[in-house]
Amino acid sequence: MNMPEQFDFVIVGGGTAGCVLADRLTENGRYSVLMLEAGGRDDGFWISIPAGFSKLLTGSAFNWRFQTEPEEATYQRRIVVPRGKGLGGSSLINGMIFVRGQKEDYDQWAQSGARGWSFDEVLPYFKKLENFEGGASDMRGSDGPMHVEHIKLRPELADAFIKAGVEAGYPHNPDYNGASQEGFGYYQVTQKKGRRWSAADAYLRRAEKRPNLAVRTGAHVTCLELEGRKVSGVTFTQDGKTCRVQARREVILAAGAVQSPQILELSGIGDPAHLTGVGIEIHHGLIGVGSNYRDHYCTRMNWRVTKPVTLNEQARGLRLMGAVAQYALTRSGILALGTGLAHAFVKTRPDLATPDVQFFFMHASYANAADRKLDTEPGMTIGVTQLRPDSTGTIHVQSPDPFAPPAIKPNFLSVPSDAATLIEGMKIARRVIAQPAMDPYRAYEMNPGDTVVTDAQWLEFARRNGQTIYHPVGTCAMGVGPRAVVDPDLRVHGLEGLRIADASIMPLMVSANTEAAVLMIAEKGSDLILRDARAAA
Ligand SMILES: Cc1cc2nc3c(=O)[nH]c(=O)nc-3n(C[C@H](O)[C@H](O)[C@H](O)COP(=O)(O)OP(=O)(O)OC[C@H]3O[C@@H](n4cnc5c(N)ncnc54)[C@H](O)[C@@H]3O)c2cc1C
């Protein structure tokens, strides 16, 4: 029998965190690293064009397209849970909005048991990872591999929305990733000169030039190999064959918040009661695996607009052809736009220390947000999301079959305070659009419509129409209690040779879209791994 190949480190998942790890762990040339990615290479036509977001969201070439289980609180709807598939992972198909979150998020991580992850301790990694167009400061970095640009498109309708926010009493905030998050302004995006800049663009291109990195695509990891309490390697399938590979030092799971807990459970690591129920032999009991699922639930309100100043008319016919030509020549215009244009971070109650609701403003409207087909008449949309929901759900395998999708139960709106915050957020959005700056543009509210006025009606609208905005986290949470899966050094509790570094380790949701936090986790995780490797030498 052939001996399995050996590497110092084996990274499972070539996504957002995986690309960072592959780069940082090979940088000093001392360690051999293998990265296994179930999807393919990141060479799709729509990937680099920001407006390709809709195609990537609804297509399946680079998207696992999971679904939630039907749940009563959201009227038994199966909500699509897109996840990136291919080198770059979800950074390959995401909306490119770059938000770090609030200082208090990370301070709460540290207070909850994630020692070493307070804001002051993670800020150096946020600065290290970025090349911010606005330049370096005590809060921002300009030497990192991840390009962060300002949105260049400034449509008059978005300017009016920001002005309306100021009229409603909120600050204008040109850098919500700086000292304070609160206020209205334009989003920052992970783009370079108008093109998507994924984690593969930022980290993997340069890392792949090194002889000590091997990358395998189409390599679906089916389980971890254990020798007693030590994880010694992984099994994967590629081209219909089953392969094994050994890790001399460590295996690092970076398969994301949906698939890292799935791989643990398939390997017999998880809640014994659940594993026994689905016929998987228990190798290591860890009750927290797959619990603490947190995600951002978003409702979309939209308005008919009085004049043709929106994407609805600009993205069709001759005007679209003009936009294509503009993008081809200058990498600007509506094709350089992903999902978010203008933002707001607001407090729903004056006694709050920091914002608890985020708005996504687009000068566009969709009859059905899930299929992303633009309306034909002018329209605008505000997506309203609660930043730090308390509702938690679960994700668990349903059988020992490694190719079967896991059961995702987000449990959206199960905590009454989450519903109250979302309702208040929607009322604020309506108040903002009622301001004088919007008078020339506002025709009428289409959804939910001004017949919706009581809290019960607002909640009904939210339950019937809300969607995920694709930020699942927390399913292998970092901490020290019995439900924690990894310790603050990202080592899986009770096992040797296994760490997790991806969105699944967040103990609590960050007040942000989640890519920036994942990049930070992988940067800091790489430092922790290298520190321990040096100490062991
Ligand atoms: C449609 C969409 C829009 C989003 N928009 C934004 C946004 O605008 N801004 C923002 O900040 N965040 C956004 N996010 C969230 C953000 O992109 C993710 O939180 C982040 O990229 C997750 O990184 P990760 O490394 O944890 O997982 P991923 O980047 O998803 O990487 C996991 C990788 O593991 C691979 N994998 C999984 N299972 C296996 C297996 N068994 N074997 C081998 N490989 C495997 C996957 O194919 C994937 O490549 C969005 C996400 C999506 C899906």
The ligand as a MOL file (V3000), in Angstrom:
LIG
                    3D

  0  0  0     0  0            999 V3000
M  V30 BEGIN CTAB
M  V30 COUNTS 53 58 0 0 0
M  V30 BEGIN ATOM
M  V30 1 C -23.5130 35.6890 -1.0490 0
M  V30 2 C -22.6700 36.2210 0.0790 0
M  V30 3 C -22.5520 37.6000 0.2550 0
M  V30 4 C -21.7920 38.1020 1.2940 0
M  V30 5 N -21.5640 39.4380 1.3640 0
M  V30 6 C -20.6460 39.9120 2.2440 0
M  V30 7 C -20.2160 41.2650 2.1820 0
M  V30 8 O -20.6320 42.0490 1.3290 0
M  V30 9 N -19.3020 41.6620 3.1010 0
M  V30 10 C -18.7920 40.8330 4.0650 0
M  V30 11 O -17.9980 41.2760 4.8870 0
M  V30 12 N -19.1910 39.5570 4.1300 0
M  V30 13 C -20.0610 39.0600 3.2230 0
M  V30 14 N -20.3930 37.7470 3.2400 0
M  V30 15 C -19.8460 36.8900 4.3020 0
M  V30 16 C -18.3650 36.5770 4.1300 0
M  V30 17 O -18.0370 36.4660 2.7670 0
M  V30 18 C -18.0640 35.2840 4.8910 0
M  V30 19 O -18.3610 35.4460 6.2680 0
M  V30 20 C -16.6150 34.8520 4.8120 0
M  V30 21 O -16.1210 34.9620 3.5060 0
M  V30 22 C -16.5050 33.4260 5.3290 0
M  V30 23 O -15.1790 32.9940 5.2780 0
M  V30 24 P -14.7790 31.5220 5.7430 0
M  V30 25 O -13.3290 31.3900 5.4980 0
M  V30 26 O -15.3040 31.2870 7.1000 0
M  V30 27 O -15.6020 30.5510 4.7840 0
M  V30 28 P -15.5990 30.4740 3.1850 0
M  V30 29 O -14.9660 31.6730 2.5920 0
M  V30 30 O -16.9820 30.1580 2.7950 0
M  V30 31 O -14.6340 29.2540 2.8630 0
M  V30 32 C -14.9170 27.9020 3.1280 0
M  V30 33 C -14.2840 27.0910 2.0100 0
M  V30 34 O -14.2350 25.7330 2.3910 0
M  V30 35 C -14.5890 24.9340 1.2840 0
M  V30 36 N -15.0910 23.6680 1.8000 0
M  V30 37 C -16.2350 23.4650 2.4850 0
M  V30 38 N -16.3670 22.1520 2.7930 0
M  V30 39 C -15.2710 21.5360 2.3040 0
M  V30 40 C -14.8360 20.1900 2.3280 0
M  V30 41 N -15.5590 19.2170 2.9060 0
M  V30 42 N -13.6600 19.8830 1.7180 0
M  V30 43 C -12.9160 20.8560 1.1350 0
M  V30 44 N -13.2920 22.1440 1.0860 0
M  V30 45 C -14.4530 22.4890 1.6700 0
M  V30 46 C -15.6370 25.7530 0.5700 0
M  V30 47 O -15.8270 25.3400 -0.7710 0
M  V30 48 C -15.0670 27.1470 0.7030 0
M  V30 49 O -14.1980 27.4770 -0.3580 0
M  V30 50 C -21.1630 37.2070 2.2110 0
M  V30 51 C -21.2780 35.8270 2.0390 0
M  V30 52 C -22.0080 35.3260 0.9740 0
M  V30 53 C -22.0950 33.8420 0.7920 0
M  V30 END ATOM
M  V30 BEGIN BOND
M  V30 1 1 1 2
M  V30 2 1 2 3
M  V30 3 2 2 52
M  V30 4 2 3 4
M  V30 5 1 4 5
M  V30 6 1 4 50
M  V30 7 2 5 6
M  V30 8 1 6 7
M  V30 9 1 6 13
M  V30 10 2 7 8
M  V30 11 1 7 9
M  V30 12 1 9 10
M  V30 13 2 10 11
M  V30 14 1 10 12
M  V30 15 2 12 13
M  V30 16 1 13 14
M  V30 17 1 14 15
M  V30 18 1 14 50
M  V30 19 1 15 16
M  V30 20 1 16 17
M  V30 21 1 16 18
M  V30 22 1 18 19
M  V30 23 1 18 20
M  V30 24 1 20 21
M  V30 25 1 20 22
M  V30 26 1 22 23
M  V30 27 1 23 24
M  V30 28 2 24 25
M  V30 29 1 24 26
M  V30 30 1 24 27
M  V30 31 1 27 28
M  V30 32 2 28 29
M  V30 33 1 28 30
M  V30 34 1 28 31
M  V30 35 1 31 32
M  V30 36 1 32 33
M  V30 37 1 33 34
M  V30 38 1 33 48
M  V30 39 1 34 35
M  V30 40 1 35 36
M  V30 41 1 35 46
M  V30 42 1 36 37
M  V30 43 1 36 45
M  V30 44 2 37 38
M  V30 45 1 38 39
M  V30 46 1 39 40
M  V30 47 2 39 45
M  V30 48 1 40 41
M  V30 49 2 40 42
M  V30 50 1 42 43
M  V30 51 2 43 44
M  V30 52 1 44 45
M  V30 53 1 46 47
M  V30 54 1 46 48
M  V30 55 1 48 49
M  V30 56 2 50 51
M  V30 57 1 51 52
M  V30 58 1 52 53
M  V30 END BOND
M  V30 END CTAB
M  END
